[in-house]
């Protein structure tokens, strides 16, 4: 657990980056600091590991004031991931990840074993461990940065805009990876972002900060969407916060059976929408057999919409419906089709909630 007690950072020119911050970050979860540029979120993060020293107030980790520990020792005990990975270009990936364990005095064998284990956790191979950072993609370099932060087994990991320099697809993959690792390892993650969608997706708790370094609201994502503290928070969260809030609403909708066919199978004319599946029952596309009949071919297929895993939230189900050419959302379990749902079914289920 990390606690900010009346923490202020004032620079010599009189600029106040953080003003009287009181915040208690729960242990064993992901807390996201989010807000517009210049609101003090990165300064707040960096005061945890004393890369920035507070002007007044205290920051405690497990009830111990960080000011009571030498800065270098403190930083080696806390994982740190930055925007562009910050890797040493002249060192191999493995050597980069071994950096903190070696600084902690671990022998080379132990440090190497910990580094390889950490690289494996983030999905990198032994072959990639022998390469240099420039030989990896941006997303892979960022994975190395995460592996380096985890190599010494810290209880606390700080992440400063860790995914903003990669493309949206890689960004989503890295977000999933961080979420998985946090759950698996039980670490405390404090992450800074300017992206409210990222904050709501990743955060167990979200701290919205406003200009002047003030905390506007600290809440669970669902509460933030349903009950913003003021107009600033409501505006920052976005006008579609009602729809976003459905991402935290579970609804009891039983998928209906759907007509499926494999490629090459004959489909009777006038059947309507047919869901094409592969040999294991995974969906591959929709075909509209309203005006034709005969073998199902690739040329007949329409692209799938998003897929909803069994037990998905109302938002995920509605997105699957709205993105589907048939206007039936496909529900899957272990990659296989279990049925489909319509918007009316989801809305009826929402109407039964209190």
Residue, then its C-alpha position, 0 to 999 in steps of 0.5 A: x500500500x502506498x500513501x500520499x499525505x498532504x504531498x506538494x511539489x513546488x518548483x523554484x520559480x513558484x510553479x506548483x505541480x502537485x498541491x496537497x495530494x492525499x491518496x491511498x493506493x491499495x496494494x495488490x492492484x492497478x491504480x491509474x493516475x489520469x488527467x490532462x497534460x500538466x496536471x501533476x500525474x507524472x510528478x506524483x509517480x516520480x515522487x514515489x521512487x524519489x526521482x522527484x523530491x516532494x516540497x512537503x508532505x510524506x509518501x509511505x510504502x507499507x507505512x515506511x516513509x520513502x524519505x527514510x531510505x537512500x534514493x538509489x536503494x529505494x529505486x532498486x526495490x521498485x520496478x520502473x517502466x517508461x514510455x520508450x523502454x529506456x534500454x541500453x542500446x549497447x547491451x543485449x536484451x538479457x544484459x538489460x534485464x539483468x541490470x537491477x539484479x546485478x546492482x542488488x548484488x546478485x551473482x551472475x548466475x542468479x541474475x541471469x536465471x531471474x532475467x530469463x524467467x522475466x523475459x519468458x513471462x512477457x512472451x520473449x524467447x531465448x533467441x530474442x534475449x541474445x539480440x540488441x534492442x534495435x533488433x526488436x520491434x517497438x512493442x518487443x522493446x516495451x516488453x523488455x522494459x516490463x521484464x526489466x522492471x519485474x526481474x528483481x521481484x519488486x512488490x511495487x512497479x511504476x509505469x509512466x505512459x508505458x504504451x503511448x509509443x506503440x500502435x493500437x494493436x500492440x498497445x492492447x496486447x501490452x495492456x492485456x499482458x500487464x493485467x495478466x502479470x499483475x494478477x499472476x504476481x500480485x504486485x502493486x502497479x501505479x500507472x500514468x496515462x492521459x488516455x481515459x479509455x486505458x485508465x478505465x480498462x486497466x485500473x482497479x482504481x482510477x485517480x483523476x487529476x486536474x490542472x494545478x496538481x489537485x485530485x479531482x476524484x479517486x474511484x473504481x472505474x464503474x463509480x467514476x462513470x456512474x457518479x463523476x464528482x463534478x463537471x470536470x470529471x464528467x467532461x474528462x471521462x467523456x460524453x459516452x460514459x453511459x455506454x462505457x459504464x455498460x462495460x462493468x455491468x453483467x447481464x444474464x443473457x442466454x445465447x440462442x442457437x445459430x445455424x452454422x455451416x463449414x466451407x463447402x457445405x450446401x446451404x439451402x436457398x432462403x435460409x437467411x444468415x448462416x454462421x460459417x465455422x471451421x473444423x473445431x467450431x470457431x467462427x470465420x464469417x457470416x453468409x447471407x443465404x436469403x437469395x441464394x443456395x448452394x455450397x458455402x464459399x469464401x466469396x460468400x462470407x462477410x467479415x465477423x463483428x467482434x466476438x463476445x466471450x461467454x459471460x461478457x459485459x453488456x457493453x461487450x455484448x452490444x458491441x458484438x451485436x452492432x459490429x455484426x453484419x447479421x445484427x446478431x452478436x456471436x458468443x464464444x467459449x474457448x474460441x468455439x461458437x456457443x450461440x448468438x444474442x440480439x440487441x433486444x435481448x441485451x436491453x431486456x436483460x438490462x431493464x431487469x437490473x435495479 
